[in-house]
Amino acid sequence: MKACLEPKHFLHDPTHLVHTALSSLPLLNPSLLLDSANKTIYLRPLPASPATVSLLSGGGSGHEPSFSSFVGQGLLTAAVAGTIFASPSAAQVRHALLHRVPREKGVLVVVMNYTGDVLNFGMGVEKARALGLQVEMVVVGDDVGVGRGQGGKVGRRGIAGTCLVLKIAAAAAEKGGSLEEVRRVAETVAANLVSIGASLAHVHVPGREKGEGDEDGVAEGEVEVGMGIHNEPGSERKTADLVALVQTMLKHLLDQSDEDRAFLNISGEDETVLLVNNLGGVSVLEMSGIVAVVLGQLEGDWNIKPVRILAGTFMTSLNGMGFSISLLKIADLGLGGLGLSMLELLDAPAEALGWSAPVSTSTWKRREETGKEEQITMTEEAKPSNLQLDSEFAKRILNAGLQRLIKAEPEVTRYDTVVGDGDCGTGLKRGAEAIATLLENKQVPGDAAIFLDRITQEVESHMDGTSGALYAIFLNALAYGLRTQSSSSPIPVTIQTWSKALQSSLESLSKYTPAKPGDRTLMDALHPFIETLSKTSDIKSAAESAAEGAQKTKGMRAKLGRTVYVGGEGWQEVPDPGAYGLSEFLLGLSEAF
């Protein structure tokens, strides 16, 4: 019977996947070369460059950009890759040490604290030493997710904080540090580093059967705190929102009363570096939100204000739906003659594909400058039209239309879920609620054009997307249409005045969109409303024409908008959501007229 493989991959063969991924790196960075047989990425030799200590790292694949994409000037000299989540062999490591890195000033090997990595890299190091090479090895264990009791003799696992060790040690080598100095830098950084991760799910490894190696999947609504980067279990599973989750993670990192996890004492007096790392499957938008929550709690609850903040994808667990937090306590590196600090080495440039920390030291120093954000007051003088309206009457009929539109939001959303991306109803509701709040809290001006200006400002501020832009253009043009009919002395605004302004506004809107009746857009409701109003001066008849036009969009194939390229079934049975929403608003107006 054929094995059932997880379908959600483009490349299912794990061996082919690793080789293909590695082969892409020299194409993206011409300073790199690939030893395909030994799955080693290394720097192209530059004979004219001064000799420096070489840095070698690596581990199982699936943690990209670690480690292969960290090879580059100012970072790793070479990286050795294993298969997915498995250490490279001792033979691969030995070959890299003997043939793929410059050895004149020695080689520092940095690996994470996993048994396979420590043993295989260790065997390679000992073989190189036996042949007379100067090689040192540093093992990084920064994870506090598993405490002293559970970790036992194995100690802490290595996770994303390792990237900080690599960057700072590599910069020390680039600046001319000796092998002993670079080793000491790596050990000092590792000793002042704590990290913890959390994930919403275990990951699936390409090529494996469903469920294979995925013990005890994380239940819906749960998060695993302290999960490792190879699907290893963490310390606990809990139901928590992001705020509570970050509270737990920071407590594990910083609480000195937790004897099982108090690996490093960090106080508000210490300078720190914060690294928030994406485990591979969290969107960039969501990661930015996570960073804001982490920073807010660090400063608010722990009085810790990091002097450097790094966020992004540094060490993944394939497409893991989680993130990790690392804190580095700035300490003296004892470099003496080099006179370099951790921060200077962290900020030093690196030409490596996976190092995404482009902010310079001088830019970071600007963060220390005091001063408040300049407040800008927008003063836009509105020109009156002298077209007077009954404020209370206008408020009453407008509110009626707004409330009917707000009530219709679930139906609009349902229709837009079928034919679009589901946001039309909430966008219309958001705009309607903003205008309703304006009418409730502010005095309605008696000038029709100024009244319309106020409404337009609410639409511009609270309605986004295509609908928001169309309505804003239309309403601005409508205000202009009123002002073209302005009088030298106050006169009442009439249906005929509104009708004429609406016709000119429709003409202005046509400059920005080619939509016409029959294209399945809001124009299928707007156009018949304006046309009927101009002919009859009867708002009820005009609103009924808009509703009829909206209903006619059922079964109408779209020619514009997202509906054009949204597939699926059911669009024949629902009206265009934008046209329907507008018709509901207009019907509400007419009922209160």
N, C-alpha and C positions, 0 to 999 in steps of 0.2 A: 504493500500500500504506500502511495506517495506521501511523503511527509508534508504536513501543513505548515508552510512558512508564513511569517508575518508579511502581509502584502504592502505595507506602508514604507517601502524603500524603493529607490531607483536602481540601486546596485545591491544585489542580494548575496553575491559571492564575496565573503569577507577578505579572502586573500587578494582577489582582483581589486577590491575596493581600496585596500591599503596601498598597493602598488600604484594604482591609478592616482590616488591622492598625492602620494609622494612625487610622482612624475610631473605633477602640475607646478610644483614649487620653483624649479629652475626656470620655468616659463614665465613666472610672475616676478622673479628676482634674478637677474642675470649674474649676480655674484655667487649663486648657489650651484652646486653640482650634486648629482645623485649617484650613490653606489647602490644600484638596484639589487644586486645579489645579497647585500648585507643590510638593506633597508636603512641606509645611512644618508642623511643630508649633511653636506659639509661646505665650508666656504672655499671658493675658488682661490688657490694660492696666488699671492701677489708678491713677487720676488723683491720689489723695491720697498715694501713696507717694513717698518721696524719690528723686530721680534717681540712678542708679548706672550704672557701665559695663555694657553689654550683652555677653553671651557667646553667640557663634554657633558651632555645630559641625555635623557631619554626615558623610555618606559613603554608601556603598552599603548597601542593606537586607540583612538576614540576620545582623546582628551584635547584635540586640536582647538586652538593653535599650539598649545603645549604638545610636543617640544620641537617638532620639526619646523614650525613657522617662527620659532624664536632664533633660528640660525641666521646670523647677519652681522654686519659690522656693528660693534658696540654691544653685542649680546653673545649668543653661543657660537662657538667655532664649529661644532658638529652636534648632531642629535641622532641617536640610534632608536629605531622604532621596532616594537614587537608586533605581534598580531593584536587584534582588538582585545583590550583589557588584559593582556598577557605580556610579561617582561620579554625583552629581546634576549637572545642566548649569549652566553659568555664568549662564544666564538665571534659573534657580531661585534661585541664590545671590544674584544682584543684586536680585531681587524681595524676598527676605527682608531684605536689608540696608536697602533703601529703604522698605519698607512694613510689616515685621513685628517690628521691634525698636526700642525707644527709642534715640535717637541723641544726646541732649543731652550726655552725658559721654563719648561715643565707643563704639566697638564693637571687641571683641577676637574674632578668628576663630581657632579652634584646629582643625587637621586633622591626620590621620595622613599619614605620608610614603609616599603612593602617587601615582604620576604623574597619574592622572586627578583625584584630589582636589586635589592641589597646583595643577594648571593651572586647573581649573574654579572652585575657590574663589578662586584668585589673580586670575583675570579679573574675578570679581565684586567683589573688593576694590579692584582698580585702577579699575574703573568707578565705584565709590562714592567713591573718593578724587577722581577727576576731577570729580565733582559737588560736591565740597567737604566730604565727610564725614570725620570722624576715625576711621579704621579701621586696626588693626594685625593682623598675622597671624603665628601661631606654628605651626611644623610639628614634629610629634613623631615621632621615630624611636627607639624603645626596644628593638627586637628584636636580640638577639645571635645568633640562630639562624643567620643568614647573616653571615659575618665580613667584615672589611674587603676582603679579596681579591676575594671574589665580589660583594660589594655595590658595589664600585667607586665611580663618581661618583654613583650613585643614593643610596647611603647606607643606613642602617638602616630597615627597615620599622617602621611604627607598629602596635603591638598593645595588649594590655589595660592596660599601664601608662599609656596615654593617659587612662584614667578617673581616675587620681590627679591628673594635670595639670588636667583639667577641674574636679574637685572643689575643689582648693586655690585655683586661680585664681578660680573663681566665688565662693568664700567671701571672698577678698580684695576682689572687686568689691562684694559684699554689705556688707562692713564699711566701704565708702566709699573704697576705693583709687582713684587716678586711672588713666587708661588706660595711662600709662607704667608705673605701679607694678604694675598687673595683668599687663601684658605681661611685665615683668621677673620676676614671680612664676612665670608659666607657663614662661618660658625656664629659670629656675633649677631648677624641678622636673624639666623634661624633660632637663636636663643631668645630673641626679643619679639617673637612672632606667635600669634594665636589666631586660629581660624575655626569656623564652624559652618556647615552647610545644612540646607533643608530642601526637601523636594516633595512635590505632590504625587509623584509616581516613580516606579522603577522604569528603566529603559529596556528596549528590546535590541538585542545585538543582531545585525544582519547575518543571515545564514542559519540562525537557530530556529528551531520549531517554537511555535507559540507556547509561552509558559516555561520553556526550558531556561533554567538559570534565573528565573524571576520568582523567587520564593516570596510568598505572602505579599501579593500586590497591595499597594496602599489603597484603602477604601475611598470612595467618593466622599469629599468633604473633610478628609483627614490630611495631615501633613506629617512627614517623617522628619524629625529633628535629628541632625547629626548623621544623616545618610552619607555613606562614602561615595567615591566617584566610580566604583565598580559595582553598584547595586548592593553594597554591603549595608546591613541594617544600621540604624542610628541608635540613639539612646531612648527615644520614646516616640510614640505617635499620639497626636492630639488633634482635636478639632479647634481651630483657632483662625481668626482673621489675621491680616498682615500685621496690624499693630501689636496684637498679642504674641504673634510668632516672633517678631523682631525683639520684643521684650524678653522672651525666653532665650533667644540666641545671644543677645547682649549680656544677659545674666550669666550664661555659661561661660562667656568670654571674660567677664570682668569681676564677678562676685568673689571676693576673697574669703568669704565665709564658707564657700563650697570647697572643702578640702580635696575632694576628688578631682576637681577641675581647676583649681587655682594655680595654674602653671606660670602665670605672669602677672605681676602687680602693676597696673596702669592707673594713674590718677590724673586729675585735671591739670596738674602741674607739668605733666609730661608732654612733649611733642610727639605726635603720632601720625602715622599714615593709615588711611582707610582704603581698603580694596573691596569693592562689591563686585563679585564675579558671577557671570551668567553660566549656568551649567549646560546651556546649549539650546533650550527650548522656550525660553521666556522672551517675549517681544521686547524690542528696544523701548517702546513706549512704557511698558509695564516695568522694565528695569529702572527707568528714570523715576517712576513713582516709588519704587522700592528704595532707591538711593535717598530720596527726600525723607522717607519715614525713618530710615536708619540714622541719617544725620540729625534729624529732629530729636530722636531719643538719645543719641549720644550726647548732644549738647544740653538738652533739657533735663534728662534723668541722671546723667553721669558727669556732667560738666567737662566733657572731653570735646575739644574743638580741633579736629585733624588739620594739620598744616598742608597735607596733600591728600587729595581724594581721587582715586582711580576707580573707574567703573566701566564694565564692558565684558567681553568674552575673552578670558585669558586661559582658563582650564575647564574643559567641558567633561560631561559624562554623556557622550554622543548628543542626543537631543533632550537631555534631562530637563524636566519641568521644575527647575529649582534654581537656587542661588546660594552663594556662600559669602560670608563676611570675614575679612581678615583685618587684624589690627597689628601694626608694627610700631613698637616703641623705639623712638630714636635714641641711639646710644653712641658713645664714643667708639670709633673704630680703631683707635690707636695706630693710625697710619703714619704718624710722625712727619717725616720729610715730605710725604705727598700732600699732607694738609687738606685732605678731602673728607667731607661729611657724608653720612648716609643720604641726605637730601640731595646734595650735589651729584652724587653718583646715580641716584634714582632719576634725577632730571636730565642726566647726560643723554645726548641723542643716540638713537639706535636705528639702524637700517634693517629692521626685521619685519616681515610681513605680519606677524602676530602681535607685535607690541603696539598697542593702541593707547598711548599716553602722550599726546603731542604738545602739552602745555609746558612752556619754558619756565625756568626759575624766575626770570624777571616778571613774567605775567603772574605767577603765584604770589610774588611779593606785593602786588597791587591789592590782593585780598586783605592785606593787613592794614591798608589805608583806611582811615576813619572818614566818615562823611555819610550823609543821607542821600538817598536817591532824589534827584531833582524832580520836584512836582511841577507838572505842566498843566495849566488850566486852559481848557479849550473854550474860547469865547468866539462863537460864530454868530454874527449879527443877522438875525432873521428879518427879512424885508416884509412888512405887512402888505396885504392885498386889498384891504378895505372891503373885502367880501365878508360880511358879517353872518354868523350862524347863531342859532339858539343853543347855547352851551349845554343846557340840561337835556334838550331833545337829542342833540348829537351824542351825548354821553349814553343816553338810554338805548338808542338804537344800535350804537356801536357795541355796547356791552352785550346786547342780545345776540348779535352775530358772533362775538368772541366766545360766549358761553356755549353756543350751539357747536362751534368748531372744537372747543375743548372736550365737549361731551362725545364728539365724533372721533376723537383720537384713536380709540381701540380699533374701530373699523378701518380708518385710514392706515394704521400700522399693519393690520391684517392684510389689506390689499397690497401694501408695499412689500410685505414679506414674500408675497407670491411673485411679484413682478420686479422688485428692486432689492435694496439692502435693508429695508425695514425701518429707516430713520425718518421718513417723510412725516408721519404722524407726530412723532415727538418733537420734530423741528417746528411744525405748525403750532403745536400746543405750547411750546416754549415761547414763541413769539406772541401768541394770543394772551398767555398769562402775564407777560411783561407789559403789554398794552393795558390789560385790565388793571394791573397794579398801578400803572401811571394814572389811569382815570380815577382810581379810588383815592390816591394820595395827593394828587396835584390838581390845582384849579385848571379847568379846561378854558383855554383862551377863546375869545370871541371871534378872532380872525381865522377864517377857514384855512388859509395857507400856513399860518403859524401853527395852528392845531395839527395840520398834516405833518409839518416839520417835526413836531414832538413825537408823533406816532412813528415816523420814519426812523428817528434816532433809536427807538426801542427795537425796531425790526433789525436795524444794522448791528445793534449790540448783542441781540439774543438769538437771532436766526442765522445759522450758518448753512453751508452746502449750496447746491444749485438753487433750491427754492428761495432761500434767504436772499441770494444775490438778485434773482429775478424780481422779487417783491420790492427790494430796496430800490432798484432801478426804476421800477414802475411807479412807486410812490414819490420818489424825487421828481420824476417827470410829471406826475400828477400835480404836485405843488407848483411846478413851473407853469403848467397849463392853467392853473388858477391865477397865477400872477400876471399872465399875459392878458387876462380879462379884468385886471384890477381897475379900480375907479379912483378918481381924485378925491371923492368923498365917500363915506361909508354907505354901502347898499347891501340888501340882503342877498345871500347866495341862494341860487335856485337850482332845481333839478336840471334845467337847461344849461346852467353854468357848469355843473358837475359833469353833465353829459359831454359837453364840448371839451372839457379838460381831460376826460377819460379817453376820448378819441385821439387827442394829441399824444397822450401818454402811451397809448397802444402803438402809435406810429414810432415813438421813441424806442419802445421796447423791441420793436422789430429790427432795430439797428444792431442789437446785441444777440439776438437769437433768431434762427430761421424758422422757428416753430409756427405752424399755422393750424387752423382747425383741420382735423383728420390725421394729425401726427401723433395722437394719443399723449397729449400733454395738458397742462392746466389751461392752455389756450382754447381747448375744446369747451371750457366753461366760461372763460373770461371774454372771449370774442362774442359769443351770442348774447351775453349779458350787456355789453356795451352797445352792440348793434340794436338790440331790442329797446334799450333805454333811450337811445338817440331817436328812435322812431316813435315811441309811444309816451315817453316821459313817465312811464309807469314802472316803479321799482319792483312791484310784485311780479308783473309779467316778465321783467328782465331776469329776476332771480329764478323763475320757473324755466326760462330758456337756458340759463346756466346749468340747472339741475338736469334738464333734458339732454344738454350737450355732454355732461359728464357721464350720464348713463349710456349714451351712444358709443362711448369708448370701449364698452364691453365687446370683446371679440375683434376689436380694431388692432391691427398689427402696428407696433410702434415704429416710428421713423426717426425719433430722437430720444435722447436720454438713456439711462442705464438699462431700461427694459429691452432695448434693441439687442443687447448681447447677453441678457440673463436667460438661460435656458429653462427647461422644466415645463411642467404642465400647470394648468389652472388659470393662466392669464386670460383665457377666452371668457371666463365666468366673472371676472371682477373688473370694475371700472378703473381708469387711471387714478391712482391715489391723490395726486396733486389736483386734478380737476374735481374730484369728489370733495376734497377738503375745502376748496374754494367755493363750491356750490353750497355746501352746508353753511359756510359763513354768510353767504349772500342771502340764503333762505332765512337765516336768523335775523338779518337786517330787515328784510321785507316784512317779516311777521310783526316786528315792533314798530313799523313805520306808520 
